Amino acid sequence: MADNVLIAFLITLAAGLATVLGSALVFFQKSPSPRILAFGLAFSAGAMVFVSLTEIFSKSVESFSSGTDLGFAWAVVAFLTGLFAIVLLDRLIPNPHDTLDVHDPRFHDSNQNYLKRIGLMTAFAITAHNFPEGLATFFATLENPTVGTPLAFAIAVHNIPEGISIAAPIYFATQNKRLTVLACFISGLAEPLGAVMGYAILRPFLSPAIFGWVFGIIAGAMVFLAMDELLPAAKRYSDGHETVYGLIGGMAAISISLALFDVQ
């Protein structure tokens, strides 16, 4: 069990720290390709939606069914709870949907304090939204690495542009690479921190019913994040069919990988 916990934590940590890669793109690639970003965001959305609705939701139904004949009904309740919980979080702390184009005029504004403030506010908002993602990755991997690893990959892909949205205004305001990386690093740590906090709180109470609630809530939260954040952002940067191709590609990649794991 201890080994499983460590593996789940390390996978969650890796997914969270993908945020730091966004700062590298700001440093070394002054103009991130919008079409690549569109494809990557849509790919992540497709992967998250597919694994949430097929695998994680199924785990919720399975967990609830061990103690009641109303397993599917309780899984639906947990799923809707996850949806509305993230809706509430998004209302209280809106996740910024600003451009990732580092040539945006705001990044060349002479008011450096304004740019720095925007970057730090973005980091705060993304950090708050990273907590449930960390919880999702950790528990999905803890219960079944076959499910958790693809989900972690999808979350890591969408953490990269989030890192760009944090790094760009801070770097152009301060020209301080250390501060920029630190802001992305702290935001990325929110995911493993969310995992540790969630596990510490729930560990004494872990049971099939608790796993049912956790997986149902995770599935709902991930579907909302994909629909509300990833797909709109992908469409905004798309110049053609990148969003559709990315969405289909993400679903195809995850479905094939899950099928291969199942055969093995």
Secondary structure, 3 states (H helix, E strand, C coil): CHHHHHHHHHHHHHHHHCHHHHHHHHHHCCCCCHHHHHHHHHHHHHHHHHHHHHHHHHHHHHHHHCCCCCHHHHHHHHHHHHHHHHHHHHHHCCCCCCCCCCCCHHHHCCCHHHHHHHHHHHHHHHHHHHHHHHHHHHHHHHHCHHHHHHHHHHHHHHHHHHHHHHHHHHHHHHCCHHHHHHHHHHHHHHHHHHHHHHHHHHHHHCCHHHHHHHHHHHHHHHHHHHHHHHHHHHHHHCCCCHHHHHHHHHHHHHHHHHHHHHHC
